[in-house]
């Protein structure tokens, strides 16, 4: 099976994981990106520059590349491309390509912080209360863009002066209560029957640019149960997903974000024993999924920067 990683960017670890999975089936891994400097693309067997996902010719360009390389599965990785792929699943399917993406309704919930909060409330799941700022507002508060991702624009404010400052500088601002406790990410896999096959929580020890750089897996029943509840509650989710959540000293949980895609910390879940890519490929090939999926708590990940080098002939592609 040939697999395409879309918007590969800096996801070199994911490219290596996909290569390991497809090599067992005499397959190859491909990558696309709108940016010619993508390091992860150069770790694939072949790659191509395509238009941005919001361009009218994006889908046509991806389909053409899929036909050229006999690609059967696309793994999206970028929040902004998920809706485009979800809306065009049938078109890809008619060309023999499966896109690992959830239903458009799930993408809409996850991409809009206000809709996320409303969804969690409607399902009786723990979220973060949204508030209207007033003179008697209790601080601290959190301001975030309603349609943001990767923690861009998220600010903790401690008084009315900071609140006013960031409200003016945040696009479509959303104001929420400050969540107490330890922050975790839960990577989980939802099969085609909307069952959570495996959920791997990890403690977020350090982040860089909104992506975890130091973390460790922990088996926390409350967080695993939340993953199972999300799988049952979201409208037709499928594939690798993750959510961010706070757990306080009283074991109360507060979900702050849902991401219906491979998370940046997925390599840790994979290394601990939870192979989401293998599950995905098996479902696409209509193979039986394993019933006993075990993973190890206490597996830690600490990241460092690596480099991909280009020769002079490749510089023409990035000029």
Helices and strands as residue ranges (DSSP letters): E 3-6, H 12-23, E 29-33, G 40-43, E 46-49, H 58-69, E 73-75, H 79-87, H 89-94, E 98-99, H 104-111, H 113-122, E 141-145, E 155-157, H 160-168, E 173-177, E 182-190, E 196-208, E 211-217, H 221-233, E 239-247, E 253-259, H 266-272, H 276-284, E 300-302, G 312-314, H 315-318
